[in-house]
């Protein structure tokens, strides 16, 4: 059985309810999100394909590692309240139900 993975819709951050065209998806994956991923993990996270998934023309960001780290969890749950309150509530439920294991990673993103 695979461990629980938590994904967040990048479209909700952008306020976009329509699917993103393939060229836009690739630009986000390689440019903005890929660059952000390399910056915050100092290149240690691996392939951006593991971090960013596309389903139905919408981008989803894997936030599992962030939520498994104490500092990352605090930062993300605080930020999510202002970004997407419904997602923030769902994440809080996962945390309260102890569905995600906490680890003591070097930093909040790896």
NORZI-V90107 format. One record per residue. RES is the residue in one letter. PHI is phi in degrees with one decimal (* if undefined). Layout:
RES_PHI / RES_PHI
//
This chain:
X_* / X_-81.1 / X_-68.2 / X_-60.3 / X_-119.4 / X_-116.3 / X_-117.9 / X_-122.4 / X_-75.4 / X_-65.9 / X_-59.8 / X_-68.7 / X_-64.7 / X_-81.5 / X_75.0 / X_-103.0 / X_-97.9 / X_-84.5 / X_-61.3 / X_-91.5 / X_-60.2 / X_-52.9 / X_-64.1 / X_-67.8 / X_-61.3 / X_-66.2 / X_-62.4 / X_-67.3 / X_-64.0 / X_-85.3 / X_-90.9 / X_-61.8 / X_-71.6 / X_-64.1 / X_-65.5 / X_-63.1 / X_-60.7 / X_-63.3 / X_-68.6 / X_-76.7 / X_-111.5 / X_52.5 / X_76.6 / X_-93.1 / X_-75.7 / X_110.9 / X_-76.4 / X_-67.7 / X_-63.4 / X_-78.7 / X_-91.9 / X_-121.4 / X_-120.0 / X_-115.5 / X_-136.2 / X_60.2 / X_78.2 / X_-117.2 / X_-92.7 / X_-125.0 / X_-105.9 / X_-76.9 / X_-106.6 / X_-57.9 / X_-60.5 / X_-64.1 / X_-72.5 / X_-84.9 / X_-107.2 / X_-56.8 / X_-66.3 / X_-59.4 / X_-61.4 / X_-62.8 / X_-63.8 / X_-67.2 / X_-65.1 / X_-66.9 / X_-66.6 / X_-63.3 / X_-58.4 / X_-85.1 / X_-84.7 / X_-150.4 / X_-56.7 / X_-66.1 / X_-66.2 / X_-60.5 / X_-65.4 / X_-64.4 / X_-65.0 / X_-59.5 / X_-63.4 / X_-59.4 / X_-66.6 / X_-64.3 / X_-79.6 / X_60.1 / X_-77.3 / X_-109.7 / X_-75.9 / X_-86.5 / X_-126.2 / X_-110.5 / X_-62.2 / X_-63.1 / X_-142.9 / X_-71.0 / X_-116.7 / X_-154.3
//
